[in-house]
């Protein structure tokens, strides 16, 4: 066991950013957060990201409510990404995803 302030743990986990993959299809957008494989779906990119944020929150909650179960499965490797997400205040989850998008952009490219 380790006693650490949440903001310190978040800083240590900063390198565990989601890689987001977008699929567009006739009025529907899907965004997948790798490496955890969680999907958000909406009628726009923004609504898909909002849905993804909620789905990640649900997955992180399930994961940390039953860690001994998940650690016996291939999902155990998702822990640092989910911990980074879970340690972020829910009001900032969407901003965390936006920051992951920005971090993946080549230098000089903005949204």
N, C-alpha and C positions, 0 to 999 in steps of 0.2 A: 504494500500500500504506500502511496505517495501523496503527501498533502501539498497541493499546488493551487495557486490562485487561478481561476478560470481564464483570465486574460493572458496569463503566462502560458498556460497549456495551449490556448488558441494560437499564440505566436509560434510555439514550437511545432504546431501542426500546419502552419501556413503553406508548406510545400504540398500538402495533400489537397490539391484543388481538383474539382470536378472538371472533366473534359466533356463539354456539351456538344451533342450531335443533333442537328435539326433535319427533320423531314417535312416537306411541304406537299400537300395533296388536296387539290380542289376544295378550298375553304377550310381545311383542317391542318393544324401544325402539331407535330410531335417533337418533343425535346427529350433526349435520353442523356442521363448523367452517368458517364462511365467513371470509374470502373464498377460502380454499384448496380448499374442496369435499371435504375428507376426511370419511369417514363411520365412525362407531363403532356397532356393533350388539351388543345384549345382551338378556338376559331381564329386566333391571332398568335403571333410570337409572344406577346406580353401575357395573354391569358394562359398559354402553354407553360410559360415560366412560373406563373402564379400557381398553376396546378402542380407543376414539378416541385415547387417549394413545399406545398402541402403533402405531397406523396413522400418526399424525403423526410419530412417531419414525422409522418406515420411510421415509416420504416425504421428510423432512428429510435423512436419510442419502443417499437416492438423488439428491436435488437437489444436495447439496454434493459428492457424488462425481463428478458430471457437470455442473458449472455452465455450461460453455460450450454444452452441448446445451440445457439448460433456458432459458438466457438468449436463445435463438433462438426460443422459443415463447411463447405467452401466459402460461405459468406463471412467466415472469420476474417478474411483478408480485407473486408470492407470497414473494419473497425476504425482506423484512423480518419477516414473520410467522414464517417458518421459521427465520430466524436467531435471533430471540428465543427460540424453542422450543429450537433446537439449543444455544444458549449456557446453557441451564438444565440443571442436573444431572439425569440421568434419574430419580433418586429424587424429584425435585421436579416432574416433568412433570404429574402429576395435580393437585398443589397449584396449578400455574400455570393449569390449566383451571378449577379451583374459583375462583381469584381473578378470572378473566375473567368468570365467572358473577356473582360478587358485584359486580364493577364495573359490570355492566350493569343491576343492580337499581336501581329508583328509591330515592331517599333514604328511610331508615326501614324499608324492606322487607328482611327477612332470610329465609334459607332455612329 
